[in-house]
Amino acid sequence: MSQNAAIRMAPLSSRPLASRRQASELARQALFLPRNADAYRHGMLRCIELVQRKLTETGQPFSGISPSEMQQRFEGLDLDRQLGDLEAVLSEVERLYLDDAVYFHHPRYVAHLNCPITLPSILAEAIATPINTAVETWDQSAGGTFIEQSLIDWTTRRIGLGNNADGVFTSGGTQSNLMALLIARDHYCASLEGHPGNRDHGLPAESPRLRIFASEVSHFSLQKAAALLGLGHRAVVPVPCDEHYRMDSQALAQALAESQQAGLLPMAVVATAGTTDFGSIDPLGDIATLCHRHGAWLHVDAAYGGGLLTSTCHRHWLAGIERADSVSVDYHKSFFQPVNCSAFMVSERQRLGYVTHHADYLNPASQDEDAPPDLVDKSLQTTRRLDALKLWMTLRLLGSDALGELFDRVIELTREAYRLLQAAPDIEIIAAPQLSTLVFRYKPRDDALDEATLDALNAHIRRALSRHGEAVVAATRVQGCQYLKFTLLNPDTTVDDLAAIVTRIQDHGADFLKRESVAAPTRHDLAAALF
Ligand SMILES: *Cc1c(COP(=O)(O)O)cnc(C)c1O
Protein backbone atom coordinates (compact mmCIF):
# COMPACT_ATOMS: atom_id res chain seq x y z
CA MET A 1 0.00 0.00 0.00
CA SER A 2 1.39 3.45 -0.87
CA GLN A 3 1.83 5.93 1.94
CA ASN A 4 -0.99 8.14 0.64
CA ALA A 5 -3.42 5.28 0.49
CA ALA A 6 -2.44 4.30 4.01
CA ILE A 7 -3.31 7.80 5.22
CA ARG A 8 -6.63 7.91 3.42
CA MET A 9 -7.68 4.55 4.83
CA ALA A 10 -7.60 5.47 8.49
CA PRO A 11 -7.94 2.39 10.70
CA LEU A 12 -11.43 1.72 11.96
CA SER A 13 -10.44 2.35 15.59
CA SER A 14 -9.42 5.97 14.85
CA ARG A 15 -12.78 6.80 13.21
CA PRO A 16 -15.38 8.72 15.21
CA LEU A 17 -17.37 6.58 17.59
CA ALA A 18 -20.72 7.43 15.91
CA SER A 19 -19.57 6.18 12.54
CA ARG A 20 -18.22 2.97 14.11
CA ARG A 21 -21.56 2.41 15.84
CA GLN A 22 -23.41 2.94 12.59
CA ALA A 23 -21.15 0.52 10.70
CA SER A 24 -21.61 -2.17 13.29
CA GLU A 25 -25.39 -1.72 13.29
CA LEU A 26 -25.48 -1.90 9.44
CA ALA A 27 -23.24 -4.97 9.55
CA ARG A 28 -25.76 -6.63 11.87
CA GLN A 29 -28.51 -6.05 9.31
CA ALA A 30 -26.37 -6.83 6.28
CA LEU A 31 -26.74 -10.53 5.67
CA PHE A 32 -29.34 -13.06 4.61
CA LEU A 33 -29.79 -14.49 8.09
CA PRO A 34 -32.91 -15.49 9.98
CA ARG A 35 -32.87 -12.32 12.06
CA ASN A 36 -33.14 -10.25 8.85
CA ALA A 37 -35.99 -12.23 7.27
CA ASP A 38 -38.41 -9.29 7.40
CA ALA A 39 -35.93 -6.92 5.77
CA TYR A 40 -35.31 -9.57 3.11
CA ARG A 41 -39.00 -9.81 2.32
CA HIS A 42 -39.49 -6.04 2.35
CA GLY A 43 -36.49 -5.42 0.09
CA MET A 44 -37.53 -8.09 -2.40
CA LEU A 45 -41.02 -6.65 -2.63
CA ARG A 46 -39.67 -3.13 -3.19
CA CYS A 47 -37.45 -4.42 -6.01
CA ILE A 48 -40.35 -6.28 -7.56
CA GLU A 49 -42.48 -3.13 -7.43
CA LEU A 50 -39.74 -1.10 -9.06
CA VAL A 51 -39.15 -3.60 -11.85
CA GLN A 52 -42.88 -4.07 -12.38
CA ARG A 53 -43.28 -0.31 -12.80
CA LYS A 54 -40.44 -0.23 -15.34
CA LEU A 55 -41.94 -3.20 -17.18
CA THR A 56 -45.29 -1.51 -17.64
CA GLU A 57 -44.14 2.11 -18.02
CA THR A 58 -41.16 1.82 -20.34
CA GLY A 59 -42.34 2.99 -23.74
CA GLN A 60 -39.12 2.53 -25.72
CA PRO A 61 -36.46 -0.16 -25.86
CA PHE A 62 -33.79 2.45 -25.08
CA SER A 63 -33.61 6.08 -23.95
CA GLY A 64 -31.01 7.03 -26.55
CA ILE A 65 -28.47 8.24 -23.99
CA SER A 66 -24.88 8.54 -25.23
CA PRO A 67 -21.84 7.17 -23.37
CA SER A 68 -20.60 10.69 -22.53
CA GLU A 69 -23.97 11.71 -21.13
CA MET A 70 -23.96 8.55 -19.05
CA GLN A 71 -20.40 9.20 -17.93
CA GLN A 72 -21.45 12.60 -16.56
CA ARG A 73 -23.99 10.98 -14.28
CA PHE A 74 -21.30 8.84 -12.69
CA GLU A 75 -18.97 11.75 -12.01
CA GLY A 76 -18.65 12.78 -8.39
CA LEU A 77 -20.20 9.59 -7.00
CA ASP A 78 -18.45 8.63 -3.78
CA LEU A 79 -18.45 4.85 -3.38
CA ASP A 80 -16.81 5.21 0.02
CA ARG A 81 -19.98 6.76 1.36
CA GLN A 82 -23.11 4.61 1.52
CA LEU A 83 -26.58 6.04 0.97
CA GLY A 84 -27.88 4.10 3.92
CA ASP A 85 -31.53 3.64 3.12
CA LEU A 86 -33.01 1.33 0.55
CA GLU A 87 -35.32 3.92 -1.01
CA ALA A 88 -32.37 6.20 -1.76
CA VAL A 89 -30.44 3.30 -3.27
CA LEU A 90 -33.37 2.20 -5.41
CA SER A 91 -33.97 5.67 -6.75
CA GLU A 92 -30.28 5.98 -7.60
CA VAL A 93 -30.38 2.59 -9.37
CA GLU A 94 -33.40 3.80 -11.28
CA ARG A 95 -31.65 7.01 -12.35
CA LEU A 96 -28.25 5.49 -13.17
CA TYR A 97 -29.40 2.20 -14.65
CA LEU A 98 -33.08 1.47 -15.19
CA ASP A 99 -34.09 4.77 -16.80
CA ASP A 100 -31.63 4.12 -19.61
CA ALA A 101 -31.36 0.34 -19.67
CA VAL A 102 -31.74 -1.53 -22.93
CA TYR A 103 -35.00 -3.44 -22.59
CA PHE A 104 -35.01 -6.80 -24.32
CA HIS A 105 -38.67 -7.39 -23.53
CA HIS A 106 -39.66 -4.40 -25.69
CA PRO A 107 -41.09 -5.45 -29.09
CA ARG A 108 -38.83 -2.97 -30.91
CA TYR A 109 -35.64 -4.34 -29.44
CA VAL A 110 -34.61 -6.42 -32.45
CA ALA A 111 -30.81 -6.28 -32.28
CA HIS A 112 -28.89 -9.19 -30.81
CA LEU A 113 -29.58 -12.72 -29.58
CA ASN A 114 -31.28 -11.49 -26.41
CA CYS A 115 -34.70 -12.77 -25.54
CA PRO A 116 -37.56 -11.90 -23.24
CA ILE A 117 -37.27 -14.43 -20.43
CA THR A 118 -39.81 -16.84 -18.97
CA LEU A 119 -41.52 -15.95 -15.71
CA PRO A 120 -40.59 -19.22 -13.95
CA SER A 121 -36.93 -18.59 -14.80
CA ILE A 122 -37.11 -15.27 -12.94
CA LEU A 123 -38.75 -16.98 -9.98
CA ALA A 124 -35.91 -19.50 -10.03
CA GLU A 125 -33.40 -16.67 -9.73
CA ALA A 126 -35.30 -15.45 -6.69
CA ILE A 127 -34.65 -18.84 -5.11
CA ALA A 128 -31.17 -19.63 -6.40
CA THR A 129 -29.60 -16.30 -5.47
CA PRO A 130 -30.41 -16.22 -1.74
CA ILE A 131 -29.66 -19.92 -1.25
CA ASN A 132 -26.45 -19.27 -3.22
CA THR A 133 -25.70 -22.92 -3.93
CA ALA A 134 -22.25 -23.54 -5.36
CA VAL A 135 -22.97 -26.40 -7.67
CA GLU A 136 -19.40 -27.60 -8.27
CA THR A 137 -19.29 -30.27 -5.59
CA TRP A 138 -21.94 -32.48 -4.10
CA ASP A 139 -21.03 -31.32 -0.59
CA GLN A 140 -21.97 -27.71 -1.51
CA SER A 141 -24.99 -28.48 -3.61
CA ALA A 142 -26.82 -31.79 -3.05
CA GLY A 143 -30.12 -31.53 -4.98
CA GLY A 144 -28.70 -28.76 -7.18
CA THR A 145 -26.27 -31.31 -8.61
CA PHE A 146 -29.14 -33.57 -9.64
CA ILE A 147 -31.17 -30.70 -11.08
CA GLU A 148 -28.27 -29.79 -13.36
CA GLN A 149 -27.50 -33.41 -14.23
CA SER A 150 -31.14 -34.15 -15.06
CA LEU A 151 -31.25 -31.22 -17.48
CA ILE A 152 -28.01 -32.28 -19.14
CA ASP A 153 -29.47 -35.77 -19.56
CA TRP A 154 -32.71 -34.30 -20.90
CA THR A 155 -30.81 -32.20 -23.45
CA THR A 156 -28.53 -35.04 -24.60
CA ARG A 157 -31.62 -37.24 -25.06
CA ARG A 158 -33.30 -34.54 -27.14
CA ILE A 159 -30.15 -34.30 -29.26
CA GLY A 160 -29.86 -38.09 -29.50
CA LEU A 161 -26.24 -38.19 -28.33
CA GLY A 162 -26.63 -41.73 -26.97
CA ASN A 163 -26.53 -43.46 -23.61
CA ASN A 164 -22.92 -42.63 -22.87
CA ALA A 165 -23.39 -38.87 -23.29
CA ASP A 166 -22.74 -36.35 -20.56
CA GLY A 167 -22.12 -32.65 -20.12
CA VAL A 168 -22.08 -29.66 -17.86
CA PHE A 169 -23.59 -26.18 -17.60
CA THR A 170 -21.35 -23.34 -18.78
CA SER A 171 -21.35 -19.56 -18.77
CA GLY A 172 -22.23 -19.45 -22.47
CA GLY A 173 -21.41 -20.50 -26.00
CA THR A 174 -17.94 -18.98 -25.75
CA GLN A 175 -16.92 -21.20 -22.86
CA SER A 176 -18.62 -24.19 -24.47
CA ASN A 177 -16.67 -23.70 -27.70
CA LEU A 178 -13.44 -23.41 -25.69
CA MET A 179 -14.24 -26.70 -23.94
CA ALA A 180 -15.07 -28.36 -27.25
CA LEU A 181 -11.79 -27.38 -28.86
CA LEU A 182 -9.78 -28.15 -25.72
CA ILE A 183 -11.19 -31.66 -25.51
CA ALA A 184 -10.91 -32.18 -29.27
CA ARG A 185 -7.28 -31.05 -29.16
CA ASP A 186 -6.35 -33.24 -26.20
CA HIS A 187 -8.21 -36.20 -27.64
CA TYR A 188 -6.38 -35.83 -30.94
CA CYS A 189 -2.99 -35.35 -29.30
CA ALA A 190 -3.55 -38.42 -27.10
CA SER A 191 -3.51 -40.47 -30.29
CA LEU A 192 -0.09 -39.17 -31.38
CA GLU A 193 2.61 -41.78 -30.96
CA GLY A 194 4.96 -41.23 -28.07
CA HIS A 195 3.04 -38.24 -26.68
CA PRO A 196 2.13 -38.74 -23.04
CA GLY A 197 -0.78 -36.27 -23.14
CA ASN A 198 -1.33 -32.52 -23.18
CA ARG A 199 -2.80 -32.20 -19.72
CA ASP A 200 0.39 -33.19 -17.91
CA HIS A 201 3.02 -32.55 -20.54
CA GLY A 202 1.83 -29.62 -22.65
CA LEU A 203 1.58 -29.53 -26.40
CA PRO A 204 3.45 -32.00 -28.62
CA ALA A 205 5.89 -30.97 -31.36
CA GLU A 206 3.14 -31.55 -33.93
CA SER A 207 0.86 -28.88 -32.44
CA PRO A 208 1.65 -26.10 -34.97
CA ARG A 209 0.14 -28.39 -37.60
CA LEU A 210 -3.22 -28.87 -35.87
CA ARG A 211 -6.14 -27.42 -37.80
CA ILE A 212 -9.79 -26.65 -37.01
CA PHE A 213 -12.33 -26.19 -39.80
CA ALA A 214 -15.34 -23.92 -39.46
CA SER A 215 -17.47 -21.97 -41.88
CA GLU A 216 -16.46 -18.45 -42.78
CA VAL A 217 -19.47 -17.14 -40.82
CA SER A 218 -18.89 -19.21 -37.68
CA HIS A 219 -18.61 -17.52 -34.28
CA PHE A 220 -15.47 -15.54 -33.39
CA SER A 221 -15.15 -17.40 -30.09
CA LEU A 222 -13.53 -20.25 -32.07
CA GLN A 223 -10.57 -18.05 -32.97
CA LYS A 224 -10.34 -16.88 -29.38
CA ALA A 225 -10.38 -20.47 -28.17
CA ALA A 226 -7.70 -21.47 -30.67
CA ALA A 227 -5.47 -18.66 -29.39
CA LEU A 228 -6.06 -19.66 -25.77
CA LEU A 229 -5.28 -23.27 -26.61
CA GLY A 230 -1.86 -22.35 -27.96
CA LEU A 231 -2.84 -23.05 -31.57
CA GLY A 232 -3.35 -19.48 -32.75
CA HIS A 233 -6.12 -17.88 -34.79
CA ARG A 234 -4.55 -19.21 -37.93
CA ALA A 235 -5.27 -22.79 -36.87
CA VAL A 236 -8.95 -22.08 -37.66
CA VAL A 237 -9.44 -22.63 -41.38
CA PRO A 238 -12.46 -20.75 -42.80
CA VAL A 239 -14.56 -22.98 -45.06
CA PRO A 240 -16.60 -21.22 -47.80
CA CYS A 241 -20.39 -21.17 -47.63
CA ASP A 242 -23.15 -21.65 -50.18
CA GLU A 243 -25.49 -18.77 -51.06
CA HIS A 244 -27.51 -19.47 -47.90
CA TYR A 245 -24.46 -19.01 -45.65
CA ARG A 246 -24.30 -22.73 -44.88
CA MET A 247 -20.94 -24.46 -44.93
CA ASP A 248 -20.32 -25.87 -48.39
CA SER A 249 -19.62 -29.55 -47.66
CA GLN A 250 -17.80 -30.00 -50.99
CA ALA A 251 -15.49 -27.17 -50.00
CA LEU A 252 -14.99 -28.81 -46.60
CA ALA A 253 -14.13 -32.13 -48.23
CA GLN A 254 -11.58 -30.37 -50.39
CA ALA A 255 -10.11 -28.36 -47.51
CA LEU A 256 -9.73 -31.50 -45.37
CA ALA A 257 -8.09 -33.44 -48.20
CA GLU A 258 -5.73 -30.59 -49.07
CA SER A 259 -4.67 -30.06 -45.51
CA GLN A 260 -3.92 -33.73 -45.07
CA GLN A 261 -1.89 -33.75 -48.27
CA ALA A 262 0.04 -30.75 -46.97
CA GLY A 263 0.95 -32.69 -43.83
CA LEU A 264 -1.42 -30.75 -41.59
CA LEU A 265 -3.53 -32.40 -38.88
CA PRO A 266 -7.30 -31.77 -39.14
CA MET A 267 -8.26 -32.31 -35.52
CA ALA A 268 -11.78 -30.86 -35.54
CA VAL A 269 -14.62 -29.46 -37.59
CA VAL A 270 -17.07 -27.03 -36.03
CA ALA A 271 -20.49 -27.05 -37.67
CA THR A 272 -22.76 -24.17 -36.72
CA ALA A 273 -26.45 -24.85 -36.18
CA GLY A 274 -27.73 -21.30 -36.38
CA THR A 275 -25.06 -18.78 -37.33
CA THR A 276 -25.19 -15.56 -35.33
CA ASP A 277 -25.81 -13.30 -38.34
CA PHE A 278 -27.80 -15.46 -40.73
CA GLY A 279 -29.33 -18.20 -38.59
CA SER A 280 -27.99 -20.64 -41.15
CA ILE A 281 -27.59 -24.30 -40.26
CA ASP A 282 -24.61 -26.13 -41.73
CA PRO A 283 -25.33 -29.52 -43.40
CA LEU A 284 -24.74 -31.54 -40.24
CA GLY A 285 -25.13 -35.02 -41.73
CA ASP A 286 -22.69 -34.43 -44.61
CA ILE A 287 -20.19 -32.84 -42.26
CA ALA A 288 -20.48 -35.76 -39.81
CA THR A 289 -19.66 -38.19 -42.63
CA LEU A 290 -16.58 -36.19 -43.60
CA CYS A 291 -15.41 -35.99 -39.99
CA HIS A 292 -15.75 -39.73 -39.64
CA ARG A 293 -13.73 -40.29 -42.81
CA HIS A 294 -10.90 -37.97 -41.72
CA GLY A 295 -10.85 -38.85 -38.03
CA ALA A 296 -11.75 -35.29 -37.04
CA TRP A 297 -13.80 -34.34 -33.99
CA LEU A 298 -17.24 -32.93 -34.82
CA HIS A 299 -18.42 -30.12 -32.60
CA VAL A 300 -21.85 -28.65 -33.33
CA ASP A 301 -22.18 -25.08 -32.13
CA ALA A 302 -25.94 -24.90 -31.56
CA ALA A 303 -25.73 -21.84 -29.30
CA TYR A 304 -28.56 -20.25 -31.26
CA GLY A 305 -30.23 -23.10 -33.19
CA GLY A 306 -30.40 -25.34 -30.11
CA GLY A 307 -33.87 -23.94 -29.47
CA LEU A 308 -35.06 -26.17 -32.32
CA LEU A 309 -34.73 -29.09 -29.89
CA THR A 310 -38.03 -27.90 -28.42
CA SER A 311 -39.72 -27.02 -31.71
CA THR A 312 -42.66 -29.12 -32.78
CA CYS A 313 -42.45 -27.94 -36.42
CA HIS A 314 -38.76 -27.56 -37.20
CA ARG A 315 -36.84 -30.10 -35.08
CA HIS A 316 -35.81 -31.89 -38.28
CA TRP A 317 -33.65 -28.92 -39.30
CA LEU A 318 -31.14 -30.26 -36.77
CA ALA A 319 -30.99 -33.72 -38.39
CA GLY A 320 -27.46 -35.07 -38.06
CA ILE A 321 -26.70 -33.30 -34.77
CA GLU A 322 -26.94 -36.69 -33.04
CA ARG A 323 -23.73 -37.74 -34.81
CA ALA A 324 -21.66 -35.01 -33.12
CA ASP A 325 -18.82 -35.69 -30.69
CA SER A 326 -19.82 -32.56 -28.80
CA VAL A 327 -22.61 -29.98 -28.86
CA SER A 328 -23.12 -26.59 -27.27
CA VAL A 329 -26.53 -25.09 -26.57
CA ASP A 330 -27.27 -21.61 -25.16
CA TYR A 331 -30.48 -21.75 -23.16
CA HIS A 332 -30.05 -18.01 -22.66
CA LYS A 333 -30.71 -17.47 -26.36
CA SER A 334 -33.43 -19.63 -27.84
CA PHE A 335 -34.83 -21.22 -24.67
CA PHE A 336 -35.87 -17.81 -23.26
CA GLN A 337 -33.71 -18.10 -20.15
CA PRO A 338 -31.86 -15.34 -18.28
CA VAL A 339 -28.13 -14.91 -18.78
CA ASN A 340 -26.21 -17.14 -17.93
CA CYS A 341 -27.71 -20.48 -18.84
CA SER A 342 -25.87 -22.70 -21.26
CA ALA A 343 -24.50 -26.21 -21.66
CA PHE A 344 -21.73 -28.22 -23.27
CA MET A 345 -22.18 -31.92 -23.98
CA VAL A 346 -20.13 -34.82 -25.33
CA SER A 347 -21.25 -38.17 -26.72
CA GLU A 348 -18.56 -40.13 -24.81
CA ARG A 349 -18.61 -39.12 -21.16
CA GLN A 350 -15.06 -40.23 -20.33
CA ARG A 351 -13.72 -37.57 -22.69
CA LEU A 352 -14.77 -34.89 -20.22
CA GLY A 353 -11.85 -36.30 -18.20
CA TYR A 354 -9.50 -34.05 -20.18
CA VAL A 355 -10.64 -31.17 -17.95
CA THR A 356 -10.64 -33.11 -14.66
CA HIS A 357 -8.33 -32.06 -11.88
CA HIS A 358 -8.42 -33.50 -8.40
CA ALA A 359 -7.83 -30.99 -5.62
CA ASP A 360 -7.35 -32.44 -2.17
CA TYR A 361 -9.56 -29.86 -0.50
CA LEU A 362 -12.40 -30.12 -3.00
CA ASN A 363 -12.81 -33.29 -5.02
CA PRO A 364 -10.03 -35.71 -4.07
CA ALA A 365 -9.55 -38.67 -6.40
CA SER A 366 -11.44 -41.56 -4.92
CA GLN A 367 -11.19 -45.26 -5.60
CA ASP A 368 -14.58 -45.48 -4.00
CA GLU A 369 -17.35 -46.93 -6.15
CA ASP A 370 -19.82 -44.47 -4.71
CA ALA A 371 -17.68 -41.33 -4.92
CA PRO A 372 -19.92 -38.26 -4.76
CA PRO A 373 -21.00 -36.67 -8.08
CA ASP A 374 -18.81 -33.57 -8.22
CA LEU A 375 -19.67 -31.48 -11.28
CA VAL A 376 -16.35 -29.61 -11.01
CA ASP A 377 -14.76 -32.73 -12.52
CA LYS A 378 -16.37 -31.79 -15.85
CA SER A 379 -16.07 -28.01 -15.75
CA LEU A 380 -13.52 -25.29 -16.49
CA GLN A 381 -15.02 -23.23 -13.69
CA THR A 382 -14.84 -23.90 -9.97
CA THR A 383 -17.39 -21.80 -8.07
CA ARG A 384 -20.51 -21.91 -10.16
CA ARG A 385 -24.13 -20.81 -9.75
CA LEU A 386 -27.11 -23.14 -9.95
CA ASP A 387 -28.06 -21.73 -13.36
CA ALA A 388 -29.94 -24.94 -14.09
CA LEU A 389 -32.79 -24.05 -11.72
CA LYS A 390 -34.10 -21.49 -14.24
CA LEU A 391 -34.53 -24.04 -16.99
CA TRP A 392 -35.80 -26.58 -14.46
CA MET A 393 -38.62 -24.37 -13.24
CA THR A 394 -39.42 -23.36 -16.82
CA LEU A 395 -39.79 -26.98 -17.92
CA ARG A 396 -41.68 -28.01 -14.79
CA LEU A 397 -44.17 -25.14 -15.04
CA LEU A 398 -44.54 -24.53 -18.78
CA GLY A 399 -43.11 -27.64 -20.41
CA SER A 400 -40.86 -27.91 -23.41
CA ASP A 401 -43.63 -27.57 -26.02
CA ALA A 402 -44.42 -24.07 -24.79
CA LEU A 403 -40.79 -23.08 -25.35
CA GLY A 404 -40.91 -24.63 -28.80
CA GLU A 405 -44.08 -22.69 -29.52
CA LEU A 406 -42.29 -19.43 -28.63
CA PHE A 407 -39.34 -20.21 -30.89
CA ASP A 408 -41.61 -21.37 -33.73
CA ARG A 409 -43.49 -18.09 -33.47
CA VAL A 410 -40.39 -15.96 -33.96
CA ILE A 411 -39.37 -18.13 -36.89
CA GLU A 412 -42.79 -17.51 -38.45
CA LEU A 413 -42.58 -13.78 -37.65
CA THR A 414 -39.22 -13.66 -39.43
CA ARG A 415 -40.73 -15.16 -42.57
CA GLU A 416 -43.47 -12.53 -42.54
CA ALA A 417 -40.90 -9.81 -41.96
CA TYR A 418 -38.95 -11.13 -44.93
CA ARG A 419 -41.98 -10.62 -47.18
CA LEU A 420 -42.36 -7.11 -45.76
CA LEU A 421 -38.75 -6.23 -46.52
CA GLN A 422 -38.96 -7.79 -49.98
CA ALA A 423 -41.89 -5.53 -50.79
CA ALA A 424 -39.94 -2.39 -49.84
CA PRO A 425 -38.23 -1.14 -53.00
CA ASP A 426 -35.37 0.58 -51.19
CA ILE A 427 -34.41 -2.36 -48.95
CA GLU A 428 -31.89 -4.91 -50.13
CA ILE A 429 -32.02 -8.25 -48.26
CA ILE A 430 -29.01 -10.47 -48.27
CA ALA A 431 -30.68 -13.90 -48.04
CA ALA A 432 -33.95 -15.58 -47.19
CA PRO A 433 -34.22 -16.14 -43.40
CA GLN A 434 -33.52 -19.51 -41.79
CA LEU A 435 -34.03 -19.07 -38.07
CA SER A 436 -34.99 -15.60 -36.88
CA THR A 437 -32.54 -13.07 -38.29
CA LEU A 438 -32.71 -10.80 -41.33
CA VAL A 439 -29.67 -9.02 -42.75
CA PHE A 440 -30.44 -6.11 -45.07
CA ARG A 441 -29.53 -2.56 -45.95
CA TYR A 442 -31.22 0.62 -47.05
CA LYS A 443 -30.39 1.23 -50.69
CA PRO A 444 -32.53 3.73 -52.60
CA ARG A 445 -33.22 2.28 -55.99
CA ASP A 446 -32.86 5.24 -58.28
CA ASP A 447 -29.82 6.69 -56.55
CA ALA A 448 -26.52 5.40 -57.89
CA LEU A 449 -24.72 5.51 -54.58
CA ASP A 450 -21.19 4.18 -54.25
CA GLU A 451 -20.38 1.54 -51.61
CA ALA A 452 -18.71 4.02 -49.27
CA THR A 453 -21.81 6.22 -49.21
CA LEU A 454 -24.06 3.18 -48.69
CA ASP A 455 -21.89 2.17 -45.73
CA ALA A 456 -22.06 5.64 -44.19
CA LEU A 457 -25.80 5.78 -44.87
CA ASN A 458 -26.56 2.51 -43.11
CA ALA A 459 -24.21 3.25 -40.21
CA HIS A 460 -26.02 6.56 -39.81
CA ILE A 461 -29.44 4.87 -39.80
CA ARG A 462 -28.45 2.55 -37.01
CA ARG A 463 -27.02 5.37 -34.90
CA ALA A 464 -30.07 7.57 -35.50
CA LEU A 465 -32.50 4.81 -34.47
CA SER A 466 -30.53 4.16 -31.29
CA ARG A 467 -30.18 7.88 -30.50
CA HIS A 468 -33.93 8.33 -30.75
CA GLY A 469 -34.45 5.16 -28.75
CA GLU A 470 -37.33 4.21 -31.03
CA ALA A 471 -35.85 0.84 -31.97
CA VAL A 472 -32.62 -1.03 -31.39
CA VAL A 473 -31.34 -2.87 -34.46
CA ALA A 474 -27.95 -4.50 -34.95
CA ALA A 475 -25.29 -3.88 -37.56
CA THR A 476 -22.97 -6.32 -39.24
CA ARG A 477 -20.55 -6.36 -42.14
CA VAL A 478 -20.90 -8.79 -45.03
CA GLN A 479 -18.10 -8.93 -47.59
CA GLY A 480 -16.83 -5.61 -46.26
CA CYS A 481 -20.19 -3.81 -46.61
CA GLN A 482 -22.29 -2.32 -43.83
CA TYR A 483 -25.63 -4.02 -43.20
CA LEU A 484 -28.42 -3.79 -40.67
CA LYS A 485 -29.75 -6.81 -38.84
CA PHE A 486 -32.99 -7.77 -37.17
CA THR A 487 -32.68 -10.58 -34.64
CA LEU A 488 -36.21 -11.57 -33.72
CA LEU A 489 -36.55 -13.44 -30.43
CA ASN A 490 -39.58 -11.66 -29.03
CA PRO A 491 -42.78 -13.50 -29.95
CA ASP A 492 -44.71 -10.34 -29.04
CA THR A 493 -43.07 -8.31 -31.78
CA THR A 494 -45.56 -7.89 -34.63
CA VAL A 495 -45.13 -7.30 -38.33
CA ASP A 496 -46.56 -3.84 -37.67
CA ASP A 497 -43.75 -3.12 -35.21
CA LEU A 498 -41.27 -4.10 -37.89
CA ALA A 499 -43.08 -2.07 -40.56
CA ALA A 500 -42.84 0.96 -38.27
CA ILE A 501 -39.10 0.38 -37.84
CA VAL A 502 -38.66 0.06 -41.62
CA THR A 503 -40.44 3.40 -42.08
CA ARG A 504 -38.08 5.03 -39.61
CA ILE A 505 -35.13 3.44 -41.41
CA GLN A 506 -36.36 4.98 -44.66
CA ASP A 507 -36.88 8.38 -42.97
CA HIS A 508 -33.43 8.46 -41.39
CA GLY A 509 -31.91 7.27 -44.66
CA ALA A 510 -33.67 9.96 -46.70
CA ASP A 511 -32.61 12.61 -44.16
CA PHE A 512 -29.02 11.55 -44.44
CA LEU A 513 -29.06 11.68 -48.24
CA LYS A 514 -30.74 15.07 -48.24
CA ARG A 515 -28.07 16.44 -45.93
CA GLU A 516 -25.33 14.84 -48.00
CA SER A 517 -26.64 16.30 -51.25
CA VAL A 518 -26.85 19.72 -49.60
CA ALA A 519 -23.46 19.34 -48.01
CA ALA A 520 -21.61 18.13 -51.08
CA PRO A 521 -22.05 21.24 -53.29
CA THR A 522 -21.43 23.45 -50.27
CA ARG A 523 -18.04 21.88 -49.77
CA HIS A 524 -17.42 22.24 -53.48
CA ASP A 525 -18.43 25.91 -53.47
CA LEU A 526 -16.30 26.56 -50.46
CA ALA A 527 -13.28 25.02 -52.15
CA ALA A 528 -13.98 27.10 -55.30
CA ALA A 529 -14.14 30.29 -53.21
CA LEU A 530 -10.90 29.47 -51.45
CA PHE A 531 -8.88 28.80 -54.57
C1 LIG B 1 -23.88 -16.34 -29.19
C2 LIG B 1 -23.07 -17.36 -29.88
C3 LIG B 1 -21.91 -17.87 -29.29
C4 LIG B 1 -21.35 -17.31 -28.00
O1 LIG B 1 -22.20 -17.56 -26.95
P1 LIG B 1 -22.15 -16.70 -25.59
O2 LIG B 1 -23.23 -17.30 -24.79
O3 LIG B 1 -22.41 -15.28 -26.00
O4 LIG B 1 -20.79 -16.86 -25.01
C5 LIG B 1 -21.26 -18.90 -29.93
N1 LIG B 1 -21.70 -19.37 -31.11
C6 LIG B 1 -22.79 -18.88 -31.72
C7 LIG B 1 -23.22 -19.45 -33.03
C8 LIG B 1 -23.52 -17.84 -31.13
O5 LIG B 1 -24.60 -17.34 -31.73
The ligand as an SDF file (V2000), in Angstrom:
LIG
                    3D

 15 15  0  0  0  0  0  0  0  0999 V2000
  -23.8770  -16.3370  -29.1940 C   0  0  0  0  0  0  0  0  0  0  0  0
  -23.0740  -17.3550  -29.8810 C   0  0  0  0  0  0  0  0  0  0  0  0
  -21.9140  -17.8740  -29.2880 C   0  0  0  0  0  0  0  0  0  0  0  0
  -21.3500  -17.3100  -28.0040 C   0  0  0  0  0  0  0  0  0  0  0  0
  -22.2000  -17.5620  -26.9500 O   0  0  0  0  0  0  0  0  0  0  0  0
  -22.1500  -16.6980  -25.5910 P   0  0  0  0  0  0  0  0  0  0  0  0
  -23.2290  -17.3030  -24.7890 O   0  0  0  0  0  0  0  0  0  0  0  0
  -22.4130  -15.2760  -25.9990 O   0  0  0  0  0  0  0  0  0  0  0  0
  -20.7920  -16.8550  -25.0110 O   0  0  0  0  0  0  0  0  0  0  0  0
  -21.2590  -18.9030  -29.9320 C   0  0  0  0  0  0  0  0  0  0  0  0
  -21.7000  -19.3720  -31.1050 N   0  0  0  0  0  0  0  0  0  0  0  0
  -22.7940  -18.8820  -31.7230 C   0  0  0  0  0  0  0  0  0  0  0  0
  -23.2250  -19.4460  -33.0310 C   0  0  0  0  0  0  0  0  0  0  0  0
  -23.5160  -17.8440  -31.1260 C   0  0  0  0  0  0  0  0  0  0  0  0
  -24.5980  -17.3390  -31.7310 O   0  0  0  0  0  0  0  0  0  0  0  0
  1  2  1  0
  2  3  1  0
  2 14  2  0
  3  4  1  0
  3 10  2  0
  4  5  1  0
  5  6  1  0
  6  7  2  0
  6  8  1  0
  6  9  1  0
 10 11  1  0
 11 12  2  0
 12 13  1  0
 12 14  1  0
 14 15  1  0
M  END
$$$$
